[in-house]
Amino acid sequence: MAKKQTAGRDNLGEFAPKFAELNDDVLFDEVWSREDQMPAHDRSLITVSSLLTQGVPQLEAHMNIAKQNGVTKNEMVELITKVVIKPPFFSEDITKGDD
């Protein structure tokens, strides 16, 4: 099971307590803890994949969480290669060519 997250409370608890509660208790505790539905390993791969496409600051933290959840260096390299390289090189607009 994934480690209890407190990032919301640690960073925004005083400023936005409800957001911190939703972040820590709902997103991380209730959703991430449903190992019988999807392992944390797979959730981490999906999360990192999504964050890679958005270029957000949470990417580094989630890559570390992915490592804690058993994602290997080789899996991360393959994920990055697939997510970062595929869209620009194989988008519909590029493969159509000039008509």
N, C-alpha and C positions, 0 to 999 in steps of 0.2 A: 504494500500500500504506500502511496505517495506521502511524503513528509507534510505535516500541517503547515500551510502557508499563512503568513502574517504580513505579507507585503503591503496590503491595503491599509491595515491598521498602523503598520510601522511608518508608512509614508504619508498617508492622508487621514489617519484616524481622527485627529483633532479638527482638521479643516472640513472633511466630508465624511462624517461617521457612518452614514447610511451606505454610501458608496463602498467604504472600507468593509462594512459588514457583508454586502452583496458579493464583493470581490473574494473575500476570504472564506465566508461561510457557505455561499451558494456555488459560485463558480469553482473554487478550488476544493472545498470540502465535499459538497454534495455531488457535483458533476465528476470531478476527477477521481473520487473514491469509488465510483461504480465499476470496479474491476471486473465484475461478472458480466458487464455489458461490453466493455472494451478495456484492454490493459493500458496502464499508464504509458507504457512504451509506445503503443500505437497512437495514443492521444498526443504524446509529445511530438511524434513525427508529423502529425496533422497540424499541430499548433505551429511548429517551426516552419513548416511549409507555407502556411498562411502568412506568418509574420515576415518571411523572406520576400513575399510579393508586395508587402506594404512598406517595408523599410522603416519599421518603427523601433524605438529604443528598447523595447522589451525583448527583442530578439536575443541578445546576449544572455539575459537571465534565463530565457526559455531553452536556449541551447545547453546551459548548465543543468537545468532541470531534466532535460532529455538524457543527458549523460547519467544523472542519478537514477533515472528510470530505465537504464539499461541500453540506451541507444549507443551503438558503437561508433567509432570514428569512421569506419568504412560505410556504415549506413548513412551517417551525416554527410559524408562526401558525395555519395550517390544521390541523396536528397537534394543537396545544393546544386549538383550538376544538372539534375532533371528540372528543377524549378527555375533556375537562373538561365540556363542555356536554351531549353526547349521553346519557350514562348516567342522570343524574337526571331529565331531561325526557322520555325515551322508554323508561323501563324498563317491563317488563310490568305491574308493580303500578300505576303511574300511568296507563297507557293503558287498563286494564280499567275503572276507575271503580268506583263503589259498586254492588254487586249487590243 
